């Protein structure tokens, strides 16, 4: 009996022990096996006609009913594509696809090649869904195309190649060059220059009129913009890549607005006045196809004007303007109603970002108000007179979906008020799919009708959820950090799974902190870094992130107090947060480090240098070290020009404070970073050398701002992890 009891006890102990132990996270798990990367719903797209959506697999592109989720029909099979292309193309080669409005044609893109962050080029093909024939959009021998876009009737496609704008007639298989003066590093037609793409989020710079009779486009004259060069290593004699990059205080492209008429093959220039120190960040057609809305912004970016140009009368009129004492963020939150005179827009004009209904040239009516912010407009339903939008009204750390009518009445929350929602609506706003998560819950993809009713789950990421349990992920705790002036900063913390309040732990702070950003939220964000933080937690580190002043969601006063002094308050807040953490009984006050990437690398560096020893170590990946080196649209938005505000640039440059280095410092950069140039790292290192202080540096040849490709990310995170383990 005793032996039997011992046997049962042993079996119970082994069983309990095996299930109580958690697996150890490795960097290979994160960056080679991608074990902690959330799954999504690939190829999910609403269809132009009817309440259907498409899903692409390697076998087919098929349509499904929104309401039931049942398969409607096969649009095209892999065998169809193979047969039509003589086995040259398979569905697995199709990286992008689009149906025309009448669903007669399927436009597919293969061999997609990135240009910069948002722009790309590809070989496009048109598949006739009736005849099942496939033909190239343009002669492939002439090169790849960008931004292929159907006309309203679906019989024509406009695209850009070699900085010129073209129209292809699908019926007649003809091609017309709208422009011919496009030239690399000199003139761009229908495609934005580097700084517009990066900072105004514009890459396609042309738009079809709703009736298909006209194309409005922007022409960028880059001739006066200075070039930046990067060495591309690998050949016996390395290559040099040169492109136009306007730095703070330097000249921009001269941008002009044109309208091309299809029937007459004529091009008309719209006189927008002085274009030497202004921006044209957006163009929109009104539903009547006669009026083109052109947005114009001054160089200080604190006045945004909406002009209505009538293509038939050739008249121009200012119909709306938004003004701010500091700056205005250009968004895509501009919706023009079918009456051709009403605009739904967001604005910070009253201190918080809210919805407004504007009668163009007349009344401005606030539809929402309060000390909370509208994050974005998701859809406009003119049939039911509803506006769907995301806001943080319930909590600054959350995003909930709301619905309100065109008069600002009958507001209703459609989400659960507990986490972070990212909905995508069908064009007619009848259905939407939503991605929901919270700080410790994996993303769940669900389908809903316009009332908010959940119809079904598309992807629950159950595998990832189970894997996180197996590896013993710690919960992310949300809290606030008190600093001087009675200010409470939002923060999150990840503690080791076996956390013991009687022990003292080293702390690694992560920072981004750029203007209008938000890293602290009740959402499952930055999943790959989240798993890396769990790895560090398994090794006994506490991870903390604090959103400093200048970040989003808390109104203009909180976000724009950094104006003309970017970096000052942000770094002071990170230092104050570190000093607060030192007061916690379970924090080892001698072992606090900070790291960041891009703007975060700038802040981690500046915080280390100004922190007077509060940080034991810092890591900066691809940091700005002198805002004079960064592009003018972004930098001048917050600092004005170096000529106007030299102290704003120099007093908060890490290079200025290089001789104050206390602690261990690692700087990492890609040599082919087209965004934050390698020049930033080189000059920072030069300043540290001059100051006679010690540091560590590492660079990645031919890698851009994201430092990825091949084995690079794994190598990078091994480097970062080793530095933390050695120095913190």
Secondary structure, 3 states (H helix, E strand, C coil): CHHHHHHHHHHHHHHHHHHHCCCCCCHHHHHCCCCCCCCCCCCCEECCCCCEEEEECCCEEEEEECCCCCEEEEEEEHHHHHHHCCCCCCHHHEEEEEECCCCCEEEEEEEEEECCCCCEEEEEEEEECCCCCEEECCCHHHCCEEEEEECCCCCEEEEEECCEEEEEECCCCEEEECCCCCECCCEEECECCHHHHHHCCCCECEEECCCCCEEEEEEEECCCCCEEEEEECCCCCCEEEEEECCECCCCCCEEEEEEEECCCCEEEEECCCCCCCEEEEEEEECCCCCEEEEEEEECCCCEEEEEEEECCCCEEEEEEEEECCCCCCCCCCEEECCCCCEEEEEECCCCCCEEEEEECCCCEEECCCCCCCEEEEEEEECCCCEEEEEECCCCCCCEEEEEEECCCCCCEECCCCCCEEEEEECCCCCEEEEEEEECCEEEEEEEEECCCCEEEEEECCHHHHHHHHHCCCCCEEEEEEEEHHHEEEEEEEECCCCCCCCCCEEEEEECCCCCCCCCCCCCCCCHHHHHHHHHHHHCCEEEEEECCCCCCCCCHHHHHHHCCCCCHHHHHHHHHHHHHHHCCCCEEEEEEEEEEECHHHHHHHHHHHHCCCCCCEEEEECCCCCHHHCEHHHHHHHHCCCCCCHHHHHCCCHHHHHHHCCCEEEEEEECCCCCCCCHHHHHHHHHHHHHCCCCEEEEECCCCCCCCCCCHHHHHHHHHHHHHHHHC
